[in-house]
Amino acid sequence: MAPFPSHPILFSFLLLSSFPLLSLSAVDQPYKTYIVRIDAQSKPSVFLTHYHWYTTEFTDAPQILHTYDTVFHGFSATLTPDHAATLSQHPSVLAVFEDQRQQLHTTRSPQFLGLRNQRGLWSESDYGSDVIIGVLDTGIWPERRSFSDVNLGAIPARWKGICEVGERFSARNCNKKLIGARFFIKGHEAASGSTGPITPINETVEFKSPRDADGHGTHTASTAAGRHVFGASMEGYAAGIAKGVAPKARLAVYKVCWKNAGCFDSDILAAFDAAVKDGVDVISISIGGGDGISAPYYLDPIAIGAYGAASRGVFVSSSAGNDGPNLMSVTNLAPWIVTVGAGTIDRNFPAEVVLGNGKRLSGVSLYAGLPLSGKMYPLVYPGKSGVLSASLCMENSLDPRVVKGKIVVCDRGSSARVAKGLVVKKAGGVGMILANGISNGEGLVGDAHLIPTCALGSDEGDTVKAYVSATSNPVATIAFKGTVIGIKPAPVVASFSGRGPNGLTPEILKPDLIAPGVNILAAWTDAVGPTGLDSDTRKTEFNILSGTSMACPHVSGAAALLKSAHPDWSPAAIRSAMMTTANTFNNLPQPMTDEATGNVSSSYDLGAGHLNLDRAMDPGLVYDITNNDYVNFLCGIGYGPRVIQVITRSPVSCLEKKPLPENLNYPSIAALLPSSAKGATSKTFIRTVTNVGQPDAVYRFTTQAPKGVTVTVKPPKLVFTEAVKKQSFIVTITANTRNLMLDDSGAVFGSISWSDGKHVVRSSILVTQIDPL
């Protein structure tokens, strides 16, 4: 294989010749931001620092934006494409790749994870008070009660971070809860310069400081580690006590995303570098690519930064993306990242559409304004005209003469759900029915709309449209039912949650697990109203949001509690504890289902299952992974030593016999069988478990084999003693590919479990077919 697999934004390492100082006199070329990965060990001794070396030999100081020296060695700089291409030929340069923009993946949930006051993991870990969670997001609104430091002890002595001052943010905004705050903007400013394609940051709606103008970062930070707050609600919805998963954990905030402007890789990488250097224990990053598109690991700064963090013992959790229910829509795929999908909780905000023919259709809403009080209004569906923009209620698509004084049916998609309501309001409409299309199915998300609105599933939406078409004078009203607790079934996999298979390395099952991510109440900024629209002038201390962005910080807070209770556990051990104890049944109890289809969910939907912290506290056995294991995995997927060094920083070597990537000691197993095989074919996997329970224990295996598949395990019994803490076993999966009855996703699913009578250590199995190369 070539040193670097082909990719349009990568300049390959080509030459090993001496390299003169580069000229920056190229004309008629736009400057762009590039991230340059350097072999740090090749620094000539004449240079006192790496920065001195970079600015002397590679580029001028004004062009350098960030230097990286902790999770990554190198720098980011504004360069011409020719300069970048020439730079890639230097013998000390491992890779040069163009800066890319990423996007955000956007309280009852702690109890829903199995946490209870005064007992279990919350009490045994003192709510995580000795653990520091770093949140890479849009910043924080520090005055919120969720970030109070009342009755918190001293800041952990190992903390080395700072409270960076800026617009409307001073050192006084940090405390013993919010112990650090930084912002990273150079990558964005370079991209939005005089020749850049990106719109500059609007300083009338944004703060050049850690202060949060968007709300997303405040919400995720308080979800992970918000303090107990009494009297919390979003305009009366979800009223009660709000708290994060690890309410005493310390927070360090790294603002890398900017309102209406996204998040740039160079800034994200700089934040990873700072967070690890500062001393965080957990990194929570609800950011990633869209449309299920993932760059190779050596081109993905989130994967690179996360490796640098994980290799130093920092747990990294990230969102799985919101492009479900499409297959292969999951993002953040690196095996050293914990990838989190979204599920519902047992709380809902029902609303009802009542049609003129008496039909009542169930939906959801977080509208908190004046109700319609049962009054019937004319009903109109602009999509009858055949104009797509009108059916979607896009900006300037509605004719006020048609919609004024009426309830308007709008199709979901192409623009923000709340923005459609604003379009209807501007055109004179009195209410909106937001109808899912077939791609969203029956998955519903509550929004704090500016006008009376009810979101309906695809089937109910079709019923409304059929009524409008068949009736000469259709009318309707909307009734709002408030907050309802005890919903069954729950959890259900959210329709938008990113799904497998893993598009980069299908040998690793992603997502890893799911956590609460639908209608989550958490703290909010004062900079915008609950819809996030510029025209929304409402102020609210809390807001209710949905997305895998909301699921990720639940796992981050959970990791803080587990790290506090088990300080010797590695990030891989913590992930294993979560995955092997996760729930696959809902509260009925029945197998968990998929919101999009109503069918039983598979491992492509929910990974190992839904996070259950009460069981994760004492998993019995864990699947641990070392840095060397990850290197062998990267060798196994065909990366050469220089490519791998882009990720690992340190030089590596691959064994002459290429390791099998499926033998990475992951807590799940993906069997990729050749579709061309004749008759029965088998695949063998090696796994090693570490006993973290009682020293003397005997575990026996059971299996739920996928349909049409035989699973054998040797040895069938694992005996642990004070002296023997690790045991390896071999799993053999056999199937006749001609007779394999795959489901609609092209796979079949099962599991193996180890049990000592107290613990059940479960690993998901999937079997699929692949075409030979």
C-alpha positions, 0 to 999 in steps of 0.5 A: 500500500502507498505511504498515504492512501489517496485523499483529496485534501492530503499532500503525501510525503514524497521526498527525503531531500534537504529542505530550504526556507520556503518563500511566501511570495506566491501570488494569485493564490488564496491562503488557506489554513493547513494542519502540519504534522511534524516528526518532533524527534527530528528537530535539529539541536540548534533550535531551542524550541519546536516553535523556533524550528517551525518559524525558521524552517517551515513558515514565517511566524505571522502565518502560524495559528496554533502549535501543538505539542501534547496530543499532536506534534506540529502546527497550523498555519495559513499557507498557499496551496503551493506552499503546502504542497512543497511543505509536504515534501520536507523529510520531517513532515509526516502530513499536511492537510487542509483545515475543515469545518465540523458541526455540532451534533445537537432532569430526569435522565440521571435517574433513568441511567440507574443513578439514585440519590444517597446510594450506589455510584453517586454516593460511592464516587462523591458525585465525581468531585475529584474528576475534571471533565473537559467540554469542547463546545460553544462555551458556557454561561457561567452564571447559571445555578448549575455551575455553582461551587457552593460546598465544593472542596478545593480544586484538584491540585493537578489542575494546570489550566487557566480562566481566559478572559475576553468579552464579558468573561473575567477570571471571576467567572471561574470558581471551584466548579468551573475551574477553567475556560478557554476559547480557540478562534484563530482557525475560524478567523483565518478561514473568514479573512479577506480571501476566506470563504467563511463568513466572519463571526458576527460580533453583535451576536457572539462573544470573543471569549469563553461565554456561550452565545449559542447555548449548546455548550452550556447545555452539554456541560450542565448535562454532564456535570450540572449541580442540583438546581431546584425549581428548574423547568423550560417555561413550565415543561419538565419542572423539578430538580435539574442535575447533571450525571456527575453533579460535583465533577469539575468543569473545564470549558474549551470554546471551539465552536462559534454561533452560526459558524461551525467549528474548525479542525485546527481549533479543535486540535488546539483545544485537545492539546490544551485540555490534556496539558491542563489535566482533564480526566474526561473529554466530552465533544459533541462535534463531528462531520455530517451525512455519515461521512468520516475521514480516515483516522489520519486525516481526522483531527478529532480522531488524532486529538482523541488518540493523544488524549486516550493514550495519556489516560483521558476518556473521550466520548463523542456524539454519533451524529444525527443522520439516522435512521440511514445505515452507515450514518454514524460518525466519530468512528475511531476505536479509542473514542466512545461513540454515543447514540441517542435514546428516549427517556420515560418523559414526554411532552404530548400535544394533540391535533384535532381535525374537523372530522373528529379525528385526534392525532397524537404528537409532541410540542414544547409551545408555552404561549397562549393556547388555542383553547379548542378554537377551530381554525382553517387548515392549509397545506401549501404542498398541495401546490406542488412547490417544494419550498412551500411544502417545506415552509422555507423562507419567503415561500408562503403567500400571506393571502393563503395562510393568514389566520390559518393553521399551516401544515409544513413538511419536516426537512431542509430547514430548522424545525423552529425556523419553519414556525417563524416563516408561518408566523411572518406570513400571518399563520396562527399555528403549525402542524409539522409533519414527518416524512417517510425518512423520519418515520414516527420519530418526534422531537419537542421544540419551543416554537414561537407559535402553537405547533404540534409535531406529528409522525409520518403516518399522522402527517399523511392523515392530516394531508389526506383530510385537507385534500378531501375536505372543502373547508378543512379546520383543526385545532391543537391542544397541549398536554404539558409534561407526562412521566412514566412513558412506555416503552422507554428507552427507544432508539431515536430516529435521528441517531447515527447508525452502523455499520462503521464505514471506515473499519466495519470490524469495529461495531459503532456506535458503542452504546446509546444514552438519553438524547431526546427532550433533555432539560439542561442549562441555557444561555441568556444570549438567545431564546430557547429556539436559538432564533435571533428573533426569539427574545425570550430568556430561560434558565433551562432549555430542552434539546434533542440530539446525540449531542445531548447523549454524549455528555451523559456518558462523559458524566458517567465516565467521571463517576466511574473514574472517581470510583475506580481511579486505576481503570483505563479509558478502555476499561471504563468503556468496557464496563459501560458496554458489557452492562448496557441494557437491551430491554426497555421498561415493559420489559421487552427488547428495545425498539427503533423509533423510526420503524417500531421494529426491534432495534439491532446493534447497528442502532444501539451498539451494546445497548443503553447505558446503565450506570448502576451495573457499570459500577461493578462489571465483573470483567473488562476488556482492556486495550493498550496503546500498542493494541491500537497500533497493531489495529492501525497496522492491521487496517493497512496503515504504514508506520509513517501514516500511523505516526500522524496519529500516535506522535511516536514512531512505530513499526508494524509486525511482518505478519499483519495483525487482524483488526478484528482481534483488537480487544473490543467488547463487541465482535463483528464477523465479516464473512466472504460472500463468495465462500462455498458452504460453511465458513468460519472466523476466529477471534481472540479476546482477553478479559481482566477480572475487576470483581472478586479475586476468586471467581469462575465465569461460564459462557452462554451465547445467543447465536445470530440466526443461522450462525454457530458460535463456540467459545474455548475454553468454556470456563474462565477461572480467576484467582488472586494471582490470575487476573487476566484470561484469554479465550477464542470465539469461533463463528461459523455460517453457511453464507449461502443460507445466511438469512440477513436482515434489512441492514445486511447483517444478523445479530447475537451475543456472548456472555460470561457469568459468575452467578452475580455478574453478566458480561455481555458482548454483542456479535454481528455477522455480515457478508463482504465482497472479496477485494 
